[in-house]
Amino acid sequence: MTIDKLNELKKENKYLLIDFYATWCMPCRMQTEIIHELQAENIDGLNIQKIDVDECEDLATEYGISTIPTLILYKDGEEIKRNVGIASLESIKDWLK
């Protein structure tokens, strides 16, 4: 993923949830299960993207990611919520209200 591609996704989607993670991170693996549950619900207008901080160091730096997992929720291209650490399915759904 590139910065340009991410900026394009922010413009194209009503809601964009970005999950910054790493494959070696145990809390990230736990968060992945929650993200899969959210994806299974097919929430209208929600695009979920996962970004591996080891593969996309430039994006992690650009978005100030120093701890993982980190979720960033965008609405209409603007960041509205950021969560560091594991977020429950319920709290993520609350962000979307």
Backbone as CSV, one residue per row, in Angstrom:
resi,resn,N_x,N_y,N_z,CA_x,CA_y,CA_z,C_x,C_y,C_z
1,MET,0.862,-1.174,0.000,0.000,0.000,0.000,0.907,1.236,0.000
2,THR,0.510,2.215,-0.778,1.252,3.472,-0.835,0.431,4.584,-0.187
3,ILE,1.082,5.679,0.108,0.388,6.832,0.670,-0.669,7.334,-0.307
4,ASP,-0.335,7.371,-1.598,-1.306,7.824,-2.603,-2.526,6.910,-2.655
5,LYS,-2.300,5.598,-2.600,-3.410,4.650,-2.632,-4.285,4.811,-1.395
6,LEU,-3.664,5.001,-0.238,-4.423,5.185,0.993,-5.238,6.474,0.938
7,ASN,-4.663,7.540,0.430,-5.405,8.795,0.291,-6.586,8.640,-0.661
8,GLU,-6.392,7.865,-1.706,-7.478,7.591,-2.652,-8.608,6.825,-1.967
9,LEU,-8.258,5.819,-1.171,-9.271,5.035,-0.449,-10.042,5.909,0.534
10,LYS,-9.356,6.843,1.187,-10.035,7.738,2.131,-11.077,8.583,1.417
11,LYS,-10.794,8.998,0.200,-11.732,9.827,-0.564,-12.895,9.013,-1.113
12,GLU,-12.638,7.755,-1.462,-13.635,6.927,-2.139,-14.663,6.309,-1.201
13,ASN,-14.350,6.220,0.061,-15.191,5.458,0.978,-15.783,6.333,2.064
14,LYS,-17.070,6.119,2.344,-17.718,6.838,3.439,-16.979,6.555,4.739
15,TYR,-16.747,5.279,5.006,-15.989,4.869,6.190,-14.812,4.009,5.753
16,LEU,-13.665,4.292,6.313,-12.465,3.507,6.063,-11.828,3.202,7.405
17,LEU,-11.677,1.922,7.681,-11.035,1.486,8.909,-9.699,0.867,8.538
18,ILE,-8.634,1.435,9.079,-7.288,0.934,8.802,-6.770,0.246,10.047
19,ASP,-6.307,-0.968,9.864,-5.714,-1.754,10.937,-4.215,-1.841,10.679
20,PHE,-3.428,-1.100,11.466,-1.975,-1.187,11.385,-1.541,-2.333,12.287
21,TYR,-0.785,-3.276,11.743,-0.441,-4.497,12.466,0.925,-5.006,12.015
22,ALA,1.380,-6.083,12.656,2.554,-6.827,12.210,2.258,-8.307,12.425
23,THR,2.793,-9.142,11.562,2.502,-10.567,11.630,3.057,-11.219,12.901
24,TRP,4.110,-10.681,13.458,4.739,-11.255,14.654,4.072,-10.803,15.954
25,CYS,3.135,-9.886,15.890,2.521,-9.256,17.065,1.302,-10.064,17.526
26,MET,1.380,-10.636,18.731,0.273,-11.449,19.247,-1.011,-10.632,19.446
27,PRO,-0.967,-9.437,20.048,-2.206,-8.646,20.145,-2.801,-8.330,18.758
28,CYS,-1.925,-8.152,17.765,-2.418,-7.899,16.406,-3.171,-9.110,15.867
29,ARG,-2.674,-10.289,16.175,-3.364,-11.508,15.737,-4.743,-11.603,16.372
30,MET,-4.826,-11.236,17.643,-6.118,-11.236,18.325,-7.058,-10.215,17.695
31,GLN,-6.521,-9.036,17.364,-7.317,-7.983,16.727,-7.808,-8.441,15.356
32,THR,-6.989,-9.208,14.648,-7.362,-9.698,13.319,-8.647,-10.515,13.381
33,GLU,-8.784,-11.334,14.407,-10.011,-12.125,14.555,-11.234,-11.218,14.688
34,ILE,-11.087,-10.134,15.440,-12.191,-9.181,15.619,-12.499,-8.474,14.303
35,ILE,-11.465,-8.107,13.569,-11.648,-7.436,12.275,-12.356,-8.374,11.303
36,HIS,-12.008,-9.670,11.325,-12.691,-10.632,10.453,-14.176,-10.736,10.802
37,GLU,-14.505,-10.693,12.081,-15.912,-10.702,12.495,-16.629,-9.470,11.951
38,LEU,-15.969,-8.328,12.023,-16.560,-7.086,11.513,-16.773,-7.182,10.004
39,GLN,-15.788,-7.700,9.291,-15.918,-7.854,7.839,-17.076,-8.775,7.487
40,ALA,-17.281,-9.812,8.272,-18.355,-10.780,8.005,-19.732,-10.137,8.114
41,GLU,-19.825,-9.040,8.842,-21.110,-8.356,8.983,-21.464,-7.501,7.772
42,ASN,-20.516,-7.295,6.867,-20.758,-6.540,5.632,-21.468,-5.217,5.893
43,ILE,-20.894,-4.394,6.719,-21.489,-3.099,7.042,-21.405,-2.203,5.813
44,ASP,-22.559,-1.717,5.396,-22.654,-0.888,4.194,-21.782,0.354,4.315
45,GLY,-20.975,0.594,3.304,-20.151,1.795,3.255,-18.834,1.694,3.999
46,LEU,-18.515,0.522,4.584,-17.282,0.366,5.349,-16.257,-0.422,4.546
47,ASN,-15.092,0.191,4.375,-13.962,-0.477,3.745,-12.922,-0.689,4.833
48,ILE,-12.445,-1.922,4.968,-11.435,-2.245,5.966,-10.140,-2.596,5.253
49,GLN,-9.071,-1.951,5.660,-7.750,-2.206,5.095,-6.783,-2.555,6.208
50,LYS,-5.957,-3.555,5.973,-4.915,-3.933,6.913,-3.578,-3.492,6.327
51,ILE,-2.760,-2.882,7.166,-1.450,-2.419,6.713,-0.389,-2.978,7.654
52,ASP,0.496,-3.791,7.092,1.600,-4.385,7.842,2.689,-3.315,7.996
53,VAL,2.976,-2.951,9.238,3.936,-1.865,9.487,5.354,-2.240,9.066
54,ASP,5.660,-3.523,8.997,6.989,-3.947,8.545,7.132,-3.810,7.033
55,GLU,6.048,-4.026,6.316,6.073,-3.907,4.857,5.859,-2.474,4.384
56,CYS,5.196,-1.663,5.198,4.857,-0.281,4.815,5.344,0.688,5.890
57,GLU,6.637,0.678,6.122,7.211,1.537,7.161,6.917,3.010,6.914
58,ASP,6.887,3.418,5.646,6.616,4.821,5.325,5.223,5.237,5.770
59,LEU,4.233,4.355,5.605,2.876,4.672,6.048,2.791,4.712,7.568
60,ALA,3.454,3.785,8.223,3.458,3.777,9.690,4.059,5.080,10.216
61,THR,5.121,5.530,9.600,5.748,6.790,10.000,4.831,7.973,9.698
62,GLU,4.265,7.995,8.507,3.378,9.088,8.079,2.185,9.253,9.023
63,TYR,1.650,8.135,9.512,0.468,8.176,10.368,0.799,8.100,11.857
64,GLY,2.080,8.207,12.193,2.490,8.280,13.591,2.238,7.011,14.373
65,ILE,2.380,5.873,13.722,2.141,4.599,14.387,3.406,4.191,15.136
66,SER,3.307,4.143,16.458,4.447,3.723,17.269,4.126,2.475,18.085
67,THR,2.851,2.135,18.185,2.399,0.960,18.911,1.363,0.248,18.061
68,ILE,1.433,-1.082,18.065,0.467,-1.864,17.303,-0.188,-2.879,18.223
69,PRO,-1.427,-3.259,17.930,-2.228,-2.797,16.799,-2.769,-1.387,17.029
70,THR,-2.929,-0.675,15.947,-3.578,0.635,15.961,-4.652,0.640,14.884
71,LEU,-5.846,1.040,15.272,-6.953,1.209,14.330,-7.186,2.695,14.128
72,ILE,-7.374,3.090,12.876,-7.755,4.469,12.566,-9.028,4.414,11.739
73,LEU,-10.028,5.138,12.186,-11.296,5.195,11.478,-11.436,6.554,10.805
74,TYR,-11.728,6.513,9.509,-11.978,7.727,8.727,-13.431,7.759,8.320
75,LYS,-14.011,8.943,8.365,-15.356,9.164,7.842,-15.256,10.304,6.853
76,ASP,-15.704,10.046,5.646,-15.654,11.043,4.573,-14.255,11.646,4.437
77,GLY,-13.221,10.792,4.583,-11.838,11.223,4.372,-11.143,11.839,5.563
78,GLU,-11.858,12.049,6.659,-11.280,12.675,7.850,-11.150,11.667,8.978
79,GLU,-9.998,11.690,9.656,-9.822,10.809,10.804,-10.773,11.232,11.913
80,ILE,-11.545,10.267,12.420,-12.466,10.594,13.506,-12.174,9.820,14.784
81,LYS,-11.412,8.743,14.677,-11.144,7.937,15.856,-9.863,7.155,15.652
82,ARG,-9.112,7.020,16.734,-7.890,6.226,16.713,-7.869,5.407,17.991
83,ASN,-7.534,4.141,17.857,-7.444,3.276,19.019,-6.127,2.512,18.966
84,VAL,-5.390,2.577,20.058,-4.146,1.827,20.189,-4.422,0.655,21.115
85,GLY,-4.061,-0.532,20.679,-4.362,-1.736,21.434,-5.602,-2.387,20.861
86,ILE,-6.000,-3.452,21.476,-7.136,-4.219,20.964,-8.444,-3.492,21.277
87,ALA,-9.292,-3.392,20.257,-10.632,-2.819,20.418,-11.641,-3.944,20.251
88,SER,-12.674,-3.910,21.040,-13.711,-4.936,20.919,-14.558,-4.676,19.674
89,LEU,-15.242,-5.702,19.244,-16.156,-5.570,18.111,-17.208,-4.506,18.405
90,GLU,-17.720,-4.500,19.629,-18.755,-3.538,20.012,-18.233,-2.092,19.949
91,SER,-17.003,-1.869,20.415,-16.487,-0.498,20.390,-16.239,-0.020,18.963
92,ILE,-15.802,-0.924,18.109,-15.601,-0.543,16.704,-16.946,-0.205,16.068
93,LYS,-17.968,-1.004,16.353,-19.297,-0.709,15.818,-19.814,0.639,16.334
94,ASP,-19.521,0.950,17.584,-19.935,2.246,18.137,-19.302,3.402,17.382
95,TRP,-18.062,3.231,16.905,-17.388,4.269,16.120,-18.186,4.603,14.871
96,LEU,-18.858,3.605,14.364,-19.545,3.781,13.089,-20.903,4.444,13.211
97,LYS,-21.348,4.683,14.431,-22.657,5.310,14.627,-22.582,6.800,14.453
